[in-house]
Amino acid sequence: MASDDSPTAEQWDKLCRGVKASLLPEMGEESWYLIIATVLTTSPRPHLLADFWTYLTTTRGAQAEFATDEAQTRLSDRLRDVMLKLLTLIGAPQMLSALIPLAKVQTAGKGEEARGELDLEQWSTTSLPSLHQRGIETITSIYGTLWPTIFRSFGPHRRDVGLHELTIVYGLYLSDFGVLSALETEVVAYTCITAQGLRGPALWHVRGLGRVLGARGGEGDSKSNDEKETETKTETKPESETETATKTKPESDSRSEPPQISRIKDVLRGVRAAVARAVEFCGPEMVQRSRLDGGPDGTQGWPDVDDVVGLGGWGDDE
C-alpha cells in the first residue's frame, strides 16, 4: 500500500489481476470488481472505494472496458446497487463512508445537475405483501427448507425480526435483481459477511452461494470433514494469510461426489480466495478484523466449502 494511503496504479493492477485469476468462469465476467468494492466498503478504509473508481475509469489498458461514458454510467449503477444491498448488511454509517467519497469524485466538476433528485414515484406500486412474497422466494433459494428453522432461533423476537428479514432485508434489498443478478447479489452478501469475520453466517452463505450455483443434496453428497485441502493454486505464490484461503482440494472421488458438486466447490473456493486477496489489500487491521488470520486463538477463521456438511449438505427445495 502506498505511504499516502492512496494505492498506486500498480497496486490496483496487482489486486485486480489476483482477484480475476481466483474466479472460475461460472462467476461471470464482472464479479471481480463487485468483490473488491464490497471488501473496500466493509473495511476500515471505505474511502478507498472512491480511489478504486478513479483507477477503473481513468487508467487505460487493463481496465479499458470502463473508458466510455456509457460504461461508466453502467458501472456507477452497479456500484450503487452494491451500496444499497450493503445498507442492510453493514449499516448506513459504514456504507455512506464509502458512498459519499465515491459520489464526490463522480460529480467533481460536473455541476449540480449530476447530483440527481429523489424519486418517490418508483415506490407507488410497491406493497409490503409483494415484498414479503418476493423475500420468501429469495430466502428459500438461498437457505432451502431450513430458513423456518433459522427463524425459530429468533425466539420471542421471531415475529418482528422475521418480518423485517423477509420483507425488508430480503424482499426489498436482496431480492432486487434489476441491476445485479441473483448470483452477483449472493456473492456480495457472502463477501460482506465473510469480510466481517462472522463465521456462522458466512458458512450459511457459502451454502447459499453454492445453492445459487445449482448445488443440491444432503450430507451424503458432500465430502466428509476429514478430507483436507492439500494443493495450492499455482497461478502465483500465495502470500501470508492468502495462502490458507487459496488452497484447492485433492482431485474429486467421483464415487462419492457428483461432478457438478465437485465443480461448484471449486468455484466457491475461488470466490473465497478472491475475497482473501481483497481483504489483504486493505491491510493488517482488515485481516485481523475479518479473522482471515484465524482470530485470537486461531480457531475462528473463515469457513470452508467442506464445512457445509455440518449443515446437512446443500439441501433441497422441498
N, C-alpha and C positions, 0 to 999 in steps of 0.2 A: 504494500500500500504506500502511496506517495506520502511524503512527510507533511504536506499541507492538507492532508485528509481528503484530497481530491484525487482519485485514482488516475493514472496515466492511461493513454490510449492503449499502450502495450499491455497494461494490467487488465483492462477491459477485454482486449483481444484474447488474452490467455483464458480468462474466465469463460467467455462465450464459446471458445473452442472446446474447452473441457466439458462444459455442460452439454453442448451439442453431441460430443463424442460419446457421452454416457447414455444417451437416449436411443432406444431402438425405434425403428420406423413406425411401429404401432402408435407411438405417442404423437405422431403428426409433425409437421414442419415448424410449428410455432410454439410448442410447449416450452422450449428452452428459455425464451425471454419472459414467459409468464412465471416460470420457476424463479428466475433471477429477481424479477420485480417483486414477487411475493416475499422472498427472503429479505431483500433490502428493506421493504416496508415493515417487516416484523422485527428487524434488527435494532440495536441501539443507535443506528445511524440511518434513520429513514430518509433523511435529506439526500442520501446518495441516489435515490430514485431519479431526482432531477438531473444529476450528473449522468446517469445511465441513459436518460432520454437524449441529452445533449450528445453523448457518444453515438447513440444509434442514428441520430438524424443529421449529424454533421460530419461523421467520419466516412470517408469514401473507401471503397474497396470491399472489405469483409462484410460490412453491413449496408451495402449499396441498395438493398431492397427497400430501404426506408428513405431514399433520396427524394422522391417526388412528394408534392403536396398531398396528393390522394393517398399515398401510402402512409404519410404521417398522420392524416386525419383518421385513417383506419386504426393505426397504432394507438393514437390517443383514445379512441373509443374503447379499444380493448383494454388498455391500462385503466381507464375509468371503471370498466366493469370489474376488473380485479379489485379496485379500491372499494367498490360497493359491496362486493362479496366479503372482503376483509373487514368491512364495517362491523359485521356480526361475529367475526371470528377473533378479532383482536381489539375491537372497540374504536370509537370515534377519535379519541385523542391521538392514539398511535397512528391510525390511518391518515388523519389530517396532517400529521407531522411529515408525512411523505407527500400528500396531495398538494398542499399549499406551495411548497418549494417547486414541485413539478409544474403547477399552474403558472407560477411566476416566470419560469423560463419559457414556457409555451406562449405566454402573452406578451413577453418583452418586446417593446417597440411596435405593437400591433394595435394599440389604442383600445378604447372601451368596448368597441364592437366585438372584440374577441372574447369577452367575458361571459356572454350568454345571459339568458334570463330564466327564471323559474317557470316551469310549465306544469300547471295543475290539471290541464285537460287530459293528460295521459292517464290520470287516475280515475277519470269519470266513470269508467265501466268496470273498475276493479272492485270485487267484493270479498269479504272475509271467507265466505263459504267456498268460493272458487280458489282462493289461495290455499285454503285448508286441503281441498281435494288435490291440488297440484303438489302440495307438500307431501301428502301421503304417497303419491305416486313416486316422487323422487326419493323419499327416505326408504321406501320399500326396495327401490332399485339398488340402493347402497347397502342397507342392512339386511335385506331379505325379510324373513319371517321373525327375526329376532328383535326388531325395534319395539314391539309392545313389551317384551321382557325388559329392555333397557328403560323404558318409560316407567315400569313398575318400581325400578330402583329409585325413582324420584320421591317415593314415599308420600307424605302429606302435601308435597309441592307438585304432585303429578298433574293435577287439573290445570293449574295456571302455567307452569313451566312447559308442560306438554303442549298446551295450546299455542304458546309462543314458538316452540320448536317447530311444530307442524305448519303454522300459519305464517310466521314472520321469518324465522331463520331459514327454513326450507322453502315454504310456499312463496315468500316474497323475494328472497335473495338467491338461495342456492338452487332454485328450480327455474330461474330465468335463463334460458339458453338462446336468447335473441342475439347475443353478441359472442359470448364464449359458449362452446359446445358443452354437452354433459361431461365428456371426458376432460376437457380443459378445466371446467369448474371443479371437478373432483380432484384434479392434480393441484389446483390452487388450495383447496381445503386440506389435502394431505400435506402439502409443503408447509403451509402456515402452522398447522398443528404440530408437525414434527419439529419445525424450527423453534417452537416454543418449549420444547423438551417435555411435552405431555405424552408420556409413553403409552398410557392406556388408550386415550382417544386416538393417538397416532396408529395404534395397531388396528383399531376398528376401521380406520381409513386406508390402511394397507389392504385390508379385506375389501373395503368398499371400492377402491380403485381397481382391484382385481375383478370384482363383480361387474363394474362398468366395462371392463375389457372382455367380459364374457365368461369368467370363471364361475363354475357352479360345482356342487358336490359336497359330500360330507367328509368327515375326518379320514375315512379310508382312502380318499382320493388325493390326499396331501402327503407330502413327505413327512417322515417321523421327525420328532425333535432331536433325535440322536444324530441325524445326518448334518454334517457341518460344511460350511463353505471353505474350500481349500485353495482355490485358484484366484489370482488377482487379475484384473484387467490388464492387458498388455499394450494398450494404446500409449499410455505414458506411465511412468513410475509414480505411484501414489505418494503423497506427502502427508506426514503427520496423521491426524485423525481420519483423513480421507481414505487411508489405507484400509481401515476396517469397513468402511462403507462402500468400497468399490470391489469387494470380493465377489466372485461368482461361484456358483455351485459346481460340484462334480457333474460329469455327464449323467443325464437322467437315466434311471432304471425304468425302461418302458413297460416292464411287467407290473410296476406298482403305480405308475403315474401316466395319465393320458398325455400325449404330445402337446395338446393345446394348453393344458395346465402348466406343463414344463416351460412352454414358451412365455406364457403370461408371467410366470415367476421371474424369468429373465428380464422381461420388460420392467417389472416392478423393482428389481434390483438396480436396473439402470436409472430409474427415477430417483431411488434412494441415493445413489452415487452422485447424481446431478445436484440434488439438494445439498449434499455434504460439501460439494465444491463451492457452492454459493455461500454456505454458512462460513466456511473457512476464509473466503474472500473478505467477509465482514470483520474479521479479526478475532483475537483470543477471547474477548468478552462475549462475543456471539457464540463461539464454540462452547464456552462454559455454560452460558445461559441455555443453549439448546440441548445440552447434555450429549452432544456428539462425542465428547470425551469420556462418556460413561457416568458422569456425575461424581459427587464427592467420594462415594465408595466404589465406583467402577462398575456398579450393577444396574445403573439407571439409563443405559444407552438406548439408542433407537431400536425399535422392534424390527425384526427381520421378517421376510416373507414366510419363512417356515414356522414362525410363531403363530400363524393363522390357525394351525392345527389345534392350538389351545382354545380357540373359539368354536371348535367343532367343524372346521373346514370352511368352505366358501358359502355353504348354504344353498338352499333352493328358493324358488319364488312362491311356493305354496306349501 
